[in-house]
């Protein structure tokens, strides 16, 4: 039986009797990546961390896509800057580090697209359950851009250095079956059973001794937030200068016009 836990910006959270919290992103149909979304996740996951009734999280999305990346066409917020409550600027990657510092195990249920920053969100989770129809892509280079959201730190442990380079250099899109084959997705489930499969894995985690799981997670992932901080510092610097280039402008324009980009290294 599910109980309402609360709404945190773009996320709605419920908790079941088996100690599994379901955090649903509600920006359908595309659930575009934005600073507001990541801040919502930080607020929700910190609240979950503090509640003993929550021992594992299913991260899922309402609508067609898990997270279709940043929106460059005006229906979302593609800027990396947000504002703190006091009005001071807060960069997206400050929120990313806060998110990686949360402590409850997360299982992502990935349907549709997990593209760009959306791939980064999927890689934040401890595990990914994907539908065969899911689509994963680190499409940054196809935009004339550097990858971000800590993928420098999170992607290689999942798929290996060489496969990471291939995905990052080419921006190639892969489906859920291929993601499962290369280790990006831990489990594959039919779309209709996707959330149930993710919940089953989360419930299995929640059924283990919570202090032991927390101890193991700290050993295995406790250094991830500092690694993401170092990675995003580098990623942010590279993104800032690339955002001034003609190739970046061409990449965004080509994507909007749904045509191959014509890059000139300028």
N, C-alpha and C positions, 0 to 999 in steps of 0.2 A: 504494500500500500504506500502510495507517494504522499508526502506532506510538502506543502509549499515552504521554501526556505527564504525566498525573497527575489526581488528584481534588482540587478546591479547594472544600470545603464542599458547596454545592449544584450545583457545576459539575464536569463531567468533560470533559477535554480530550484530543484525539488530534491527531496531525500527519501529514499525507500527504507523499509524495515531492515534490509540487509546491509545497512551502513554505506550504501552507494548513493552519492550525489550525482544528479544529472544536471549539467550546466549547458543550456541551450543558447546558442547565439541566435539572436532574432533581428537580423537585418536582411530578410529575404527579398528577392530570390538568390542574390549573389553573395550576400554576407561579406561585403567588401572590407578589406583590411584598412584600418585607420588608427590613429592615436587614441581616439575615443573608445574603439573596440578593445584595445590592449589595456587601457586604464580600467575598463569595465571588468575585464578578466582578472586583473590584479585585485580589485576590490572584492570580487566574488570569491576568488581562491584564498585570499587572506581570511575572509570570514569563515570559509570552510575549514581552513587549517585550525581555527580556534574552536571548532565544534566537535566534541567527542563522538557525536552521532554520525560523523562523516569520516570514512576510512579510505575511500577511493572515489574517483570522479570519472564520469563519462562526459567527455566534451563532444558536443554534437551541434548541428546547425539546422535551423528551420529553413526549408526551401530547397532549391535545386542544387546548390553548391555548398560545399563545406566552407570555403573562403576563396573567392575568385581573384584574390590579389587586390592591389590598389586600383581605385577608379580614377581614370584620367579624363573622363568625359562629363564630369560635373554632377554625377549622382552620388558622390561620396567625398571623402576627404583624403586626397593623395599627399597632402603636406605632412612632413615629418614632425612638425611642431604642434604642440598642444599648450594649454595654459594650466598652471597650478591654480588652486583656489585663491591664492594670494595675488594672482595676476602675472606672476613671473613665468617665463617660458620653460617648458618641459619637453625635452626631445623624446620622440618615440622610443629610442633605445634606452633611455632611463627607465621607462616603464617596462621594457623588455627584460632588463636585468632584474627588476622587482618581481616580474612574473616567474622567471627561472629560479628565484630564491624561495618561492612557495614550496610547501613540503608534502602535500598530499599526492599520492600516485594518481596519474591521469592516463586514461585510455581514450584516444580520439576515434570517433566513428566518422569515417571520411566517405562522403558521397559526392558525386560531381567533381568540381574543380578544387584543387588545392594548389594554387598558382602563386609564384612570387612570394610575397609576404605570407600568403596563406599556406604555402609549403613550410615556411618558417614556424607558423603556429602549429602545424601538424607535427613538426619535428621537436617542438617543445614538449609534447606529451611523452610519457614513458613508453607507451605502446600505441600502435595505429592498427585499427581494423578497417579494411577498405572493401568497398564494393568493386566488382570487376569493372564496372563502368566509370569508376573514379579516374580522375586525370591529375597527374602530378607534373609540375614543371617549375624549374628554376629559370624563368624566362628573361632574367635580367640582361644578359649580354645581347639578346635580341632587341632590347630597348636601348642599347648603348650605355648600359649602367652596370654598376657593381652590385653583387648580391648583398643581402643584409639580414637583419633580425637574428644574427648569430649563427647563420648557416655555416660559416667557416668552422665553427666549433661543433655543431650538431650533426651535420650531414655525413662527414667522413666516418665517424664511429658506426653509423648505420649501414652504409653501402660501400665503404672503403675509399681510399684516396683517389684511385684511378677512376672509379665510377663517378665519384663526386666531380672530378675535373671534367669528365665527359658531359655530365648533366649541366654543369655551370658554363662550360665553354660553348656548348651548342644550344642551350635552352630547350633541348628536346622534351617533348611531352610524352609521358608514358602512362599506360592505363594501370588499373589496380592489379591485374594479373602480373604484369611485368614488375610493378613495385613489390609485390609479394615475392617474386623470384629473386630479386636482388637484395631483399632485406629491408626495404623502405617501409613496407607494410608487414606487420607481424602475423596477421590473420586475414583471410579472404572470406567474405560472406556475401550471399545474395542480397541485393538492395533491400528487399522486404524484411530480411532478417538482420540487417546491419546493426541496428541499435541493440537488439536482443543479444547478439554475439558480443558486442562491446560491453554490455551490462554483465554478461556472464563472466567475462574475464575480470572485470572490475570487482564483481562479487567474490570471485575466487581469491583475489588479492585481499579484499576486506575480511574474508574468513580466516586469514592468517593472523597471528598475534600482532596487534598494532604496534607495540613497542619494538618488536623484532623487525617488522617491516620498515619502521622509521629509522632504525639503526642501520639496516642493510642499505636503505636508500641513501642515507647520509654517506655511507662508505662508497657507494657506487656512483652517486650523482652529486655529492655535497660540494664538489669543486666546480660544478657546471656554471653556476652564476658568475663566479670570477672569470672563468674562461669566456663566457658570453660577453662580459664587460670588456675584456681585452679584444675580443673579436669585433664587437660593435664599434669600439673606438676606431679601429682600423677601417671597418666598413663605412662608417660615417664620413671619415676624412676622404676616402676614395669617392664616395657618392657625391660629396659636395663639389669637387672639381669636375667630375664627369657631368653633373647637372648643368654646367655652363657650356658644354660642347655642342657642336652642331649635330653630332651623331645622336646625342640624347634627344634633341628636338625632332630629328628625323625618325628615330625609333618610336617615339610616342605618336607622331603623326601617322606613320605607317600602320601602327596598330589600330588607331582610330579609323583609318581608311581601309583596313583589312587587306593590305598588300605587302609584299616583301619590302623590307627597308633597303635603302640605297646609302650605305655608310661610306664616308669619305675620309675617316680618321682625322677629322677636324673638330 
